[in-house]
């Protein structure tokens, strides 16, 4: 049985800081500005021998004048409803506020176990300030500092006391720290079929990324609305699609660098770029009514440089009238503009109606298969002989370039190495010719293809001692 722990409180009390400490990574954005978190983010939390799902939530605020705040509050309400334990946090530095009292009443009515955390209670003065939290009527407050890791032992005991079932502790176990060190994220060459396929949805602001993911999930899991820039964190959500586990990341909209001025937006964009780097397939979502703008091409270029599998989603397809004409035009533009990832899938989709959603996921599976593709050396060299016979490399400075054989050194994306003499003088145009021929012959469409040249050493070229 998995226990879910929700972090609840008004803005800027340290919920995201404690979330990052539980998961052992800096996943949630942290900033002095209140209201950074909007969507609820889930992660695998650890504290001593307790393993649980921890949910970071948006700060609770009174008032319903702002529709966005109302939707944020709804996300937090759903986190409270699904939680097994609620950690209600206050800020001892600023003291109790009417909002703390109001929302303390809300979590009390949930009939869930509530642990009161008096955060930012560093030192003796902080502990004294935490006594004010008794007024909330939620039991004894636990003075702590999420930033510095103080008070985690008391929090552990309180969570053990409210754990919904008995914690089984093995007789012999290694000593564990309360905070698990962040694991090193390494890309394995071997494909783990049990690991979810990581798909990042990226694109410009307000192209419908969150709306599309909600449609794929079949629930309003992410905040959506007409306001641009609602998403700030890169939220990862796991679900099952025809027996295949998928972890999909919603990312913040990426604008041109010259327009990004605020620190918070810079953090959001950096989080989006991180999601792209650790994804296996990236869906670049574009607005079908204004497709393939300069910023879309910049994001596509970034994905190609990172070596990810690529799919282009043509969102808001329900608003397009001349569909066949537009799709043919976009295919022509893609062949011309996306020469480094020729054959990339263009999938019409509508996050509003769900049209094309299955086709988009199918294209992601196809892109992953090509991204992981390995070609036997024998097949490669038979292709290589035909290529050299049909179009041998040019002579440079009167000397012929000798190309001996080729092999694939890695996948994800496919990377090939050509061995021979004087390959350091190989013109870029001929390398592009090899890449295009590889792509056409072995159907390496929609993924970056790398070709490196490795020149053999001349044993007679060394100087004598």
VOGUNU-684147 format. One record per residue (C-alpha): residue number from 1; residue in one letter; x, y, z. Coordinates in pm, whole numbers, plus 50000, padded with zeros to 5 digits. Example, Ala and Ser with C-alpha at 12.3 -4.5 7.8 and 13.67 -1.06 7.14 Angstrom:
<rs>
> i,aa,u,v,w
> 1,A,51230,49550,50780
> 2,S,51367,49894,50714
</rs>
This chain:
<rs>
> i,aa,u,v,w
> 1,X,50000,50000,50000
> 2,X,50133,50345,49906
> 3,X,50084,50632,50148
> 4,X,50019,50980,50010
> 5,X,50139,51283,50207
> 6,X,50015,51630,50106
> 7,X,50199,51953,50190
> 8,X,49942,52225,50254
> 9,X,49960,52588,50366
> 10,X,49946,52944,50248
> 11,X,50200,53074,49993
> 12,X,50570,53100,50073
> 13,X,50574,52893,50393
> 14,X,50834,52647,50254
> 15,X,50626,52364,50107
> 16,X,50838,52327,49793
> 17,X,51159,52336,49997
> 18,X,51035,52048,50213
> 19,X,50917,51864,49902
> 20,X,51266,51884,49752
> 21,X,51415,51759,50078
> 22,X,51180,51460,50083
> 23,X,51253,51356,49723
> 24,X,51627,51427,49749
> 25,X,51632,51647,49437
> 26,X,51559,52007,49349
> 27,X,51249,51924,49146
> 28,X,51011,52195,49263
> 29,X,51091,52558,49189
> 30,X,51181,52757,49500
> 31,X,51181,53137,49512
> 32,X,51122,53413,49768
> 33,X,50828,53533,49563
> 34,X,50501,53385,49696
> 35,X,50275,53175,49476
> 36,X,50547,53008,49267
> 37,X,50379,52666,49280
> 38,X,50052,52639,49090
> 39,X,49996,52278,48989
> 40,X,50024,51996,49237
> 41,X,50348,51804,49192
> 42,X,50403,51446,49305
> 43,X,50729,51273,49391
> 44,X,50870,50968,49568
> 45,X,50945,51087,49920
> 46,X,51166,50922,50183
> 47,X,51211,50991,50552
> 48,X,51400,50732,50751
> 49,X,51235,50397,50674
> 50,X,50917,50563,50551
> 51,X,50857,50566,50177
> 52,X,50559,50760,50044
> 53,X,50417,50975,49765
> 54,X,50460,51341,49857
> 55,X,50240,51605,49693
> 56,X,50344,51969,49672
> 57,X,50047,52203,49639
> 58,X,49974,52565,49553
> 59,X,49956,52809,49843
> 60,X,49607,52848,49982
> 61,X,49472,53202,49954
> 62,X,49139,53352,50052
> 63,X,48911,53525,49804
> 64,X,48758,53412,49475
> 65,X,48802,53727,49268
> 66,X,49079,53575,49056
> 67,X,48969,53275,48842
> 68,X,49326,53142,48830
> 69,X,49354,53143,49211
> 70,X,49021,52966,49226
> 71,X,49149,52688,48996
> 72,X,49472,52663,49197
> 73,X,49268,52623,49514
> 74,X,49072,52344,49345
> 75,X,49396,52156,49277
> 76,X,49492,52184,49644
> 77,X,49147,52067,49752
> 78,X,49186,51753,49541
> 79,X,49527,51688,49699
> 80,X,49367,51709,50046
> 81,X,49091,51468,49945
> 82,X,49334,51201,49816
> 83,X,49595,51233,50094
> 84,X,49644,50985,50378
> 85,X,49841,51235,50590
> 86,X,49836,51615,50569
> 87,X,50138,51824,50667
> 88,X,50001,52172,50739
> 89,X,50281,52429,50730
> 90,X,50301,52780,50872
> 91,X,50578,53042,50867
> 92,X,50693,53124,51221
> 93,X,50883,53433,51104
> 94,X,50570,53609,50981
> 95,X,50350,53466,51257
> 96,X,49994,53341,51234
> 97,X,49764,53512,50984
> 98,X,49387,53495,50937
> 99,X,49455,53280,50629
> 100,X,49636,53023,50848
> 101,X,49336,53003,51080
> 102,X,49089,52979,50790
> 103,X,49268,52695,50615
> 104,X,49348,52515,50941
> 105,X,48972,52483,50980
> 106,X,48956,52343,50625
> 107,X,49211,52065,50684
> 108,X,49051,51984,51019
> 109,X,48721,51915,50843
> 110,X,48893,51668,50610
> 111,X,48901,51409,50893
> 112,X,49254,51316,50779
> 113,X,49553,51297,51018
> 114,X,49706,51648,51026
> 115,X,50061,51723,51143
> 116,X,50130,52089,51214
> 117,X,50475,52211,51103
> 118,X,50607,52544,51228
> 119,X,50861,52607,50952
> 120,X,51152,52854,50945
> 121,X,51201,52804,51320
> 122,X,51581,52817,51321
> 123,X,51747,52864,51661
> 124,X,51596,52923,52004
> 125,X,51399,53229,51896
> 126,X,51235,53029,51618
> 127,X,51127,52760,51863
> 128,X,50971,53023,52090
> 129,X,50788,53176,51791
> 130,X,50646,52837,51701
> 131,X,50440,52826,52023
> 132,X,50192,53065,51864
> 133,X,50081,52779,51640
> 134,X,49896,52618,51935
> 135,X,49614,52865,51859
> 136,X,49527,52668,51545
> 137,X,49401,52373,51748
> 138,X,49583,52116,51535
> 139,X,49787,51967,51817
> 140,X,50147,52026,51912
> 141,X,50341,52213,51642
> 142,X,50674,52070,51529
> 143,X,50940,52343,51507
> 144,X,51152,52277,51202
> 145,X,51354,52425,50918
> 146,X,51293,52268,50578
> 147,X,51584,52466,50433
> 148,X,51840,52344,50688
> 149,X,51692,52003,50771
> 150,X,51620,52078,51137
> 151,X,51332,51902,51312
> 152,X,51309,51608,51073
> 153,X,51351,51358,51359
> 154,X,51039,51493,51531
> 155,X,50852,51494,51200
> 156,X,50951,51131,51144
> 157,X,50808,51026,51482
> 158,X,50484,51215,51415
> 159,X,50445,51052,51073
> 160,X,50513,50707,51220
> 161,X,50243,50769,51481
> 162,X,49988,50863,51210
> 163,X,50094,50600,50955
> 164,X,49784,50422,50821
> 165,X,49938,50076,50857
> 166,X,50225,49910,51037
> 167,X,50572,49988,50909
> 168,X,50768,49666,50865
> 169,X,51130,49716,50960
> 170,X,51376,49441,50864
> 171,X,51591,49303,51144
> 172,X,51911,49373,50958
> 173,X,51919,49686,50753
> 174,X,52170,49943,50651
> 175,X,52170,50272,50833
> 176,X,51973,50529,50639
> 177,X,51987,50902,50668
> 178,X,51664,51096,50701
> 179,X,51729,51266,50369
> 180,X,51819,51048,50075
> 181,X,52100,51185,49859
> 182,X,51992,51269,49505
> 183,X,52059,50979,49269
> 184,X,52288,51024,48973
> 185,X,52079,51024,48657
> 186,X,52260,50826,48386
> 187,X,52136,50725,48045
> 188,X,52172,50351,48005
> 189,X,52243,50201,47668
> 190,X,52020,49904,47747
> 191,X,51648,49977,47723
> 192,X,51456,49900,48041
> 193,X,51115,49787,47920
> 194,X,50973,49818,48272
> 195,X,51065,50185,48298
> 196,X,50803,50433,48179
> 197,X,50864,50603,47847
> 198,X,50955,50963,47928
> 199,X,50776,51209,47700
> 200,X,50814,51587,47736
> 201,X,50551,51819,47591
> 202,X,50726,52145,47497
> 203,X,50644,52455,47298
> 204,X,50564,52824,47309
> 205,X,50333,52964,47580
> 206,X,49960,52911,47543
> 207,X,49969,52647,47267
> 208,X,49760,52406,47479
> 209,X,50016,52174,47639
> 210,X,49833,52132,47971
> 211,X,49494,52099,47801
> 212,X,49627,51819,47580
> 213,X,49775,51629,47875
> 214,X,49447,51659,48067
> 215,X,49269,51512,47765
> 216,X,49517,51221,47750
> 217,X,49468,51155,48122
> 218,X,49092,51191,48109
> 219,X,49086,51431,48407
> 220,X,49163,51793,48495
> 221,X,49499,51709,48648
> 222,X,49677,52028,48536
> 223,X,49579,52392,48556
> 224,X,49452,52532,48228
> 225,X,49302,52859,48116
> 226,X,49324,53146,47869
> 227,X,49608,53310,48062
> 228,X,49952,53261,47906
> 229,X,50227,53118,48125
> 230,X,50010,52929,48377
> 231,X,50249,52633,48395
> 232,X,50573,52703,48581
> 233,X,50706,52369,48707
> 234,X,50774,52073,48482
> 235,X,50515,51830,48616
> 236,X,50569,51457,48551
> 237,X,50258,51237,48544
> 238,X,50252,50860,48494
> 239,X,49971,50673,48320
> 240,X,49910,50355,48123
> 241,X,49844,50352,47748
> 242,X,49758,50015,47595
> 243,X,49976,49834,47848
> 244,X,50275,50068,47818
> 245,X,50367,50289,48111
> 246,X,50426,50652,48015
> 247,X,50563,50938,48221
> 248,X,50460,51260,48054
> 249,X,50609,51598,48149
> 250,X,50416,51920,48111
> 251,X,50658,52210,48073
> 252,X,50644,52586,48091
> 253,X,50612,52775,47764
> 254,X,50948,52871,47617
> 255,X,50971,53225,47481
> 256,X,51258,53393,47303
> 257,X,51550,53452,47538
> 258,X,51540,53828,47477
> 259,X,51185,53840,47617
> 260,X,51260,53643,47933
> 261,X,51344,53897,48200
> 262,X,51190,53791,48531
> 263,X,51387,53552,48750
> 264,X,51086,53325,48798
> 265,X,51034,53281,48424
> 266,X,51404,53204,48383
> 267,X,51369,52929,48646
> 268,X,51061,52794,48468
> 269,X,51236,52785,48130
> 270,X,51542,52618,48285
> 271,X,51311,52353,48435
> 272,X,51152,52299,48092
> 273,X,51493,52256,47930
> 274,X,51588,52006,48198
> 275,X,51275,51804,48122
> 276,X,51371,51801,47752
> 277,X,51723,51679,47830
> 278,X,51600,51386,48039
> 279,X,51312,51287,47809
> 280,X,51337,51012,47550
> 281,X,51082,51160,47313
> 282,X,50987,51529,47293
> 283,X,50658,51645,47147
> 284,X,50687,51999,47015
> 285,X,50335,52131,47031
> 286,X,50256,52411,46788
> 287,X,49941,52614,46727
> 288,X,49790,52493,46398
> 289,X,49652,52841,46329
> 290,X,50005,52993,46340
> 291,X,50240,52694,46293
> 292,X,50620,52674,46270
> 293,X,50715,53020,46384
> 294,X,51076,53114,46448
> 295,X,51052,53021,46816
> 296,X,50913,52678,46725
> 297,X,51216,52620,46503
> 298,X,51449,52730,46785
> 299,X,51293,52474,47021
> 300,X,51315,52207,46750
> 301,X,51683,52289,46702
> 302,X,51740,52252,47077
> 303,X,51574,51908,47080
> 304,X,51787,51799,46784
> 305,X,52107,51912,46959
> 306,X,52006,51719,47270
> 307,X,51955,51407,47057
> 308,X,51597,51331,47160
> 309,X,51331,51152,46957
> 310,X,51097,51409,46806
> 311,X,50727,51441,46719
> 312,X,50548,51760,46614
> 313,X,50193,51794,46743
> 314,X,49967,52028,46546
> 315,X,49733,52135,46824
> 316,X,49400,52320,46794
> 317,X,49331,52120,46478
> 318,X,48960,52162,46543
> 319,X,48999,52530,46446
> 320,X,49149,52453,46103
> 321,X,48920,52467,45800
> 322,X,49132,52364,45499
> 323,X,49294,52067,45674
> 324,X,49434,51874,45378
> 325,X,49581,52185,45220
> 326,X,49744,52298,45546
> 327,X,49886,51954,45627
> 328,X,50045,51924,45280
> 329,X,50194,52271,45320
> 330,X,50337,52187,45662
> 331,X,50494,51867,45533
> 332,X,50670,52067,45259
> 333,X,50791,52327,45511
> 334,X,50913,52057,45747
> 335,X,51118,51888,45474
> 336,X,51277,52222,45392
> 337,X,51325,52366,45743
> 338,X,51398,52050,45944
> 339,X,51678,51898,45739
> 340,X,51849,51756,46050
> 341,X,51543,51551,46148
> 342,X,51390,51466,45812
> 343,X,51080,51253,45819
> 344,X,50963,51380,46158
> 345,X,50599,51290,46224
> 346,X,50345,51574,46201
> 347,X,50038,51471,46399
> 348,X,49717,51679,46393
> 349,X,49562,51682,46740
> 350,X,49308,51872,46946
> 351,X,49350,51897,47320
> 352,X,48998,52036,47343
> 353,X,48814,51753,47165
> 354,X,49068,51469,47197
> 355,X,49094,51423,46819
> 356,X,49426,51262,46723
> 357,X,49536,51193,47083
> 358,X,49597,50821,47024
> 359,X,49778,50900,46699
> 360,X,50013,51132,46888
> 361,X,50106,50864,47142
> 362,X,50149,50608,46864
> 363,X,50390,50848,46688
> 364,X,50585,50880,47017
> 365,X,50618,50501,47038
> 366,X,50741,50488,46678
> 367,X,50994,50766,46746
> 368,X,51122,50578,47051
> 369,X,51168,50261,46847
> 370,X,51377,50447,46587
> 371,X,51568,50631,46863
> 372,X,51671,50293,47011
> 373,X,51741,50128,46675
> 374,X,52065,49936,46621
> 375,X,52189,49827,46280
> 376,X,52420,49522,46245
> 377,X,52771,49605,46124
> 378,X,52736,49369,45829
> 379,X,52431,49552,45695
> 380,X,52601,49886,45750
> 381,X,52910,49792,45552
> 382,X,52711,49646,45263
> 383,X,52532,49981,45248
> 384,X,52869,50155,45282
> 385,X,53017,49977,44980
> 386,X,52722,50078,44764
> 387,X,52745,50439,44881
> 388,X,53117,50461,44802
> 389,X,53068,50300,44463
> 390,X,52783,50535,44376
> 391,X,52940,50852,44513
> 392,X,53304,50827,44634
> 393,X,53439,51100,44862
> 394,X,53610,51392,44689
> 395,X,53986,51437,44673
> 396,X,54129,51708,44897
> 397,X,54446,51892,44786
> 398,X,54504,51623,44525
> 399,X,54494,51340,44779
> 400,X,54217,51084,44785
> 401,X,54027,51026,45111
> 402,X,54013,50658,45198
> 403,X,53707,50533,45387
> 404,X,53746,50176,45513
> 405,X,53441,50073,45715
> 406,X,53158,50199,45936
> 407,X,52999,50078,46260
> 408,X,52731,50194,46501
> 409,X,52877,50277,46841
> 410,X,52555,50367,47024
> 411,X,52185,50424,46995
> 412,X,51960,50684,47159
> 413,X,52009,50854,46912
> 414,X,52181,50639,46646
> 415,X,52550,50730,46627
> 416,X,52785,50590,46362
> 417,X,53162,50610,46322
> 418,X,53345,50593,45989
> 419,X,53707,50473,45993
> 420,X,53967,50561,45731
> 421,X,54253,50795,45637
> 422,X,54248,51176,45613
> 423,X,53889,51186,45736
> 424,X,53963,51507,45924
> 425,X,53955,51674,45580
> 426,X,53616,51534,45490
> 427,X,53382,51810,45359
> 428,X,53066,51869,45562
> 429,X,52859,51824,45247
> 430,X,52973,51463,45214
> 431,X,52894,51392,45581
> 432,X,52542,51526,45521
> 433,X,52519,51297,45219
> 434,X,52606,50997,45440
> 435,X,52352,51101,45704
> 436,X,52073,51138,45448
> 437,X,52158,50806,45289
> 438,X,52159,50633,45629
> 439,X,51824,50789,45713
> 440,X,51665,50681,45382
> 441,X,51813,50330,45374
> 442,X,51746,50227,45734
> 443,X,51433,50437,45796
> 444,X,51581,50658,46067
> 445,X,51309,50918,46037
> 446,X,51230,51179,46300
> 447,X,51545,51136,46511
> 448,X,51888,51301,46497
> 449,X,52153,51087,46327
> 450,X,52517,51136,46430
> 451,X,52811,51046,46205
> 452,X,53167,51086,46333
> 453,X,53495,51043,46144
> 454,X,53789,50860,46298
> 455,X,54123,50879,46118
> 456,X,54365,50589,46159
> 457,X,54712,50678,46281
> 458,X,54997,50659,46030
> 459,X,55264,50436,46191
> 460,X,55531,50593,45964
> 461,X,55429,50949,46042
> 462,X,55592,50967,46386
> 463,X,55920,51149,46426
> 464,X,56223,50947,46515
> 465,X,56386,51008,46853
</rs>
